[in-house]
Amino acid sequence: MSHLRWDFVYQRPQHLLSRCAQGRRVFFVEEPIFEAGDDWWLEVGKRECGVSVVVPHLPSGLKAEMVTAMQQSLIDDLFAEYAIANPILWYYTPMALAFTSHLQAAAVVYDCMDELAAFKGAPPELREFEDQLFQRADLVFTGGQSLYEAKRHQHPHAYAFPSSIEAEHFAQARAIATDPADQAAIPHPRLGFYGVIDERMNLDLIDGIAQARPDWHLVIIGPVVKIDPETLPRHPNIHYLGGKSYPELPQYLAGWDVALLPFALNESTRFISPTKTPEYLAAGKPVVSTSIRDVVRPYAEQGLVHIADTASEFVTAAEAAMQQAQQDIEWRHQVDAFLAQTSWDKTWAAMLQLIESAIASKQVESTPKPTAVLSESVSSV
């Protein structure tokens, strides 16, 4: 049950659930699409990785109670049509409890990848639903160490699973020499970012860097969400290239001199653990980030990334990063040694082991205990 669209940006859910689909049927239920008219129906489409993406289509203008009732009916239809029984219910959004709390499950997992209640436009009832989900969940996974530290006291079986990496995929960037067509004409030095461009981005910082160094060029890749595109800083040395697919990212990374994490420091970024941090490093690119806690620890503490929070600090850090990339072979060895410790395969394997243990424990608890039988040697009264 997800608040994210499967085909939007390839990130944590796609990495994990595509691996799950290698051994189980996976139905990825998205939030509804509201359309004109009276028809309501469920769209189910299977992706190449094996995941079935489920999209409710509902009439626009409905009251919240009717939206919930229709989603529950459609979920029941899905379970009946595909003979789904005793599933693992995997939640990315606690809001889905409104129409799934009646379902019986072999196990309930809450993969808490962000502090959603702090995001722009978050429903006011989200925290209440999250409290309910903590009560129902057998396991809670968090998308980073700081988020784990914030949530661990709310559930007895909480585990930190920070952002992981498909190192081989991004390491391709180290050997790519040809630029994509829309990046080829952009001069060097290039400082790049890819990801969702929303309220978590420090636009003033981007603006300040561009003005401080007009000879540097900032390459920004990704969709603009929840903010007005008109508010984006516009300078001749800022290049917005739009969204790119996961397979395309190494091609763009290959042509950057420095990779950026220019996040704002606010409630919506307090607990984030950017997946792109290890991806940038796997591509062999030096990284400059604002002081996001899960970037400072462990990446900056181990000397793998540079930290800066103002435009002038970013300029200084980026200059040092460019020299590092050219001269510091030991830094690359440290990066590779760090990244060798983790992978999405290892993360999924550890999660699956915990899930299977939780299912086994529930089965033991639900097994009827034998009733006591009086010995036949006891004389009747």
N, C-alpha and C positions, 0 to 999 in steps of 0.2 A: 504494500500500500504506500504510494509515493506522492509527494507534492511536486516532484520533478518529472519532466517529460523524458521518456527514454531516448528520443531522437534529438534532444536539445543540445546538451554538452556532455561529452563522454567523461564520466568521473567515477566516484566511488561506487555508486549502485551498479553501474555497468560492469566495472571490473569484477565485483563480487558475484553478482547474480548470473553473469555469463559463465562463470566457473561453476556455480551451482547447477546450471542447466546441463552441464556435462553428465550429471548423475541423477537429476530429478527433473520433473516437469516444473517449470517456473512461469507463473502468471504475474505480470507486472501491471498492477492496477493504478492508472493515473487518475487525476482529478477530472471532473466532468468538463466537457465542452458544451457550452450553451448556444443554442441555435434557434432561429425563428421557426414557428410552427408548433404543432402539437405532438409530433412524433418523439418517442424516446426509445433508445435502443443501445445495444452494446456492440462495439467494434472490437474484434479480436484478430490481431495480425501477428504472425510468427516471424521473428527476425532470424537472420542467418546464424546467429550464435545459439539459437534454440529457445530463446525467451519469447513467450507469447505476451504481446503488449495489449492490454485491455483498456479501452477508452469508453466511458459512458457518454452518450450524447443525450442531452436533456433540453426541454423547451426553456427558453429564456423567460425571465420574469417570475419565476416560481418563488414561493416563500421557502425559508430554510427548512421547515419541517417536511415539506413535500419533496425537496431535493434529497433529504436524508432517506425518506421512505422509498423513493424511486431507486436510489443507489442500492439500498438493502435488497429490494426486489430483483434488481439486475444481478447483484452478487449471488443471490440464491439461484437465479437462472443459470449463471455461470457454473456454479457447483453441480447443479443437476445435469447440465448438458455435457460437462467434461468428467462426470463421476469423480469429483474431488472429495476425498474423505480423509479425516485426520491430517490436515496439512500443517506445515510450519507456517504460521502467520508472521510475516516479516514486515515491520512497520518502519517507514521513514517519516511519516507524519502522524502524530497522535490524533489529528482531526478525523482520521478514518475510523476511529473507534465508534463514532456516531452511527455507522451503518454496518459494523462488523462485530460488535460486542456479543452478538448472539451465536457466533460461529464456534464450533468445537474444534480444538486444535491439539495436535501432538505436542507442539511447543509454540510459545509466543516469544518473538525476538524483537527488541527495539534497537535498531541501529541508529543511534543518535549522532548524526554527523555534524550538526550545528545547533546553536542555541536559537531555535527558530522563533521563539517568542520575542527576541530582540530585533528581528528583521523588519524592514519597512513593510507596512501593510499586513502584519501578522494578525490573525483573528484574536479578539480579546479573550475568547474562551479556550485558547490553545493551552495555557498553563493548566487549566482544570483537566483537560483531556490528557495532558501529559502525566499528571498525578494519577489518573485512572490507569494509564498504560503502565506506569511503574508498578501498580498493584497487580496487574494482570500478567506482566511479562515474566517469563522464566529466566531470560537473559537480557542484559543491557550491554551493548557495545557502544563505545564512543569513538568519534573520529579524530581524537587527539588527546594528549596527556592532560592539558589544562581543562578540557571539557570533562574528562574522567574525574579529575580532582573536584570539580564542581558537582558532579552527579553521583559519585560513589556512595555517599551517605544516604542516598534515596533508594538504593536497591542492594540486597545482599550479594547479588551475582552480577556485578558490573565489571567490565574489562575494557582496558584501553587498547584500541587498534588504530594507531595513527596512520596518516597517509603513507601508502606504499608505492611501489614502482614496478613497471615493466622495463627494466633497465635496457634490455636489448633493443627495444623499440626506439627509445630516445637516443641510445648510443649511436644509432645510424647517422645522427647529425654530425658526428665527428668525421665522417668520411664523405659527406655530401659537399660538392664543390659548385653546384649550379643552383642559382636562385629561382624561386617561382617567379612567374612573369610580373605579378603585381608588386614584387619586392625588389626586382633586379635593378631598377633605376634609382633606388633610394641610396644616397651616398652614405659612406661610413664616416665616423663611427656610428653604429646603430645600437640603440638601447631598446630592448623589446619586452613586451608583456603579452600573454594570452590568457583569456579567461572571461568570465562574465563581467561586464562593465555596469556596475550598479552603485548603490549607496555606500558600498564598502570601499570603493575606490577614492583615493585622495586626489581629487581633480586639481586642487590648488597646488599640490606638489608637482603634478605633471606640468602644469602651466609654468611654475617657477623654474623647473629644470630646463624647459624649452626656451624660456627667456634668458636664463643665465648662460646657456651654451647654444647659441643659434647655429653653431657649426656641428652640433650633434643632432642626430635624427632619431625620434622616438617612433617605434613601430608598435601599434596597438591592435591586437587581434581579439575579436570576440563580439558577441551580441550586446547591445545596449538594452538593459532591462530595468524597469521601475524608476528610471530617471529620465528627464527630458533631454533628448539628444542635443538640443540647443544649448544646454549648459556645459557641454564638453569644450575644453580649451581648444582654440583654433589658432595655429601658427603654421608657417610654411614648413617647419621641421617636425610637425606631428602628423603621422600618417595612420589613418584608421582604415584597416583592410577588411573589416567585417569578420564574420565567423568562419572558421576552418574546421575541417573534419579531423578526427583523432589521427588517422593515417598521414595527414598532411603536415602535422605539427613539426616533426623533425626537419622537414625541408625548410621551414621558416626559421626555426631555431639555428640551423646551420649557418645562416647568414648574419647572426647577431654578434656583437662584440661583448655585450653585457645583457643579462636577463634581469628584469625588474619585478619586485613585489611591492608596488606603491599603494599599499592599503592604508586607509584611514584608521586611526585609533579611536574606536567608538564601541558602543554596546554590541553592534552587529559583528564586529571583528574580534571581540574579546576572547572568544574560544575557538577561532578558526585554526585549522591545521592545513595550510594550502598544499594540495596534491602536487601542484606545479613546482614546489621547492625541490624535491628529489628528481623530478623530470628535467628541470633546467640543468641540475648538476650532472645527471646521466648523459646529457648532451655535451658535457664538457664546458659549459658556459659559467663564468663567474656570476654570482648573484648579489644584488644589492636589495635589501628589504627594509621596510620600516620595522619597528620593534614589536612585531607580533610575537606573542609569548612562545608559541609552538615553533617559531622559526629561530628565535633567540636560543631556545633550549630544544633540541640539542645542536642545531646546525651552527649557530654563531659561536656557541661555547666551545665547539670543537674546531673552530677556525675555518669552517667550510663556506660561510657566507659573510657578507659585510652588512652592517646595520647602520641606518641613517634615517632621520626623521624630518629634516628640513631640506629645502632645495640646495642650500650651500653644502650641507653635509652629504647629500646625495651626489653632488658633483665631485666632491673630494673622494668619496668612496668609489665612485665609478671610475675615476682616474686610477686609483689603486687597483681596482679590479681588472682593468685592461692590462696593466703591467703584470699582474699576477697570472693572467691567462697566457701571456706570452712567455713568461720566464719561469714560473713556479711549477716544475714537474712534480715535486713532492706533494703539492696541493692536489694534483690529479690523482696521485696514488692514494692519498687520504680519502678523497671522494669515492674512489672505486672500492676501497676497503669498507667504507661505511655503507655504501649501497649494497654490497654483497651480503649484508646481514639480513636484508628484507626483500620481499617480493609479494605481489598480490597472490601468487600461488601459495606461499607460506602463510599469508594472512588468512586466506580462505580455509586452508587445511586446519589451522588452529581454531577458527570459528566453528567449523564443521564438527571437530572433536568435542567442543563444548556443547554444541546442539545435540549431538547424539547422546552425550552423557545426561543432559537434561531430560531427553525423551525417556531414556532408560530409568532414570530416577522416578519420573512420573508414573511409569508403568508399574514399578515396584510398589509405589504408594497406593495405586489403585487396585492392586491385586487383593481379593478378599482374603482375610485371615481365617484359618480354620477355627470352627467353633468347638468349645470344650464338650466332651462326651463323658457322661458318668460311667464309671467302671461297672461292668455287669456283676461284679462280686459284691457290690453294695446292695444290701437287702432293701426291698421296697417297703414303704410304710402303708 
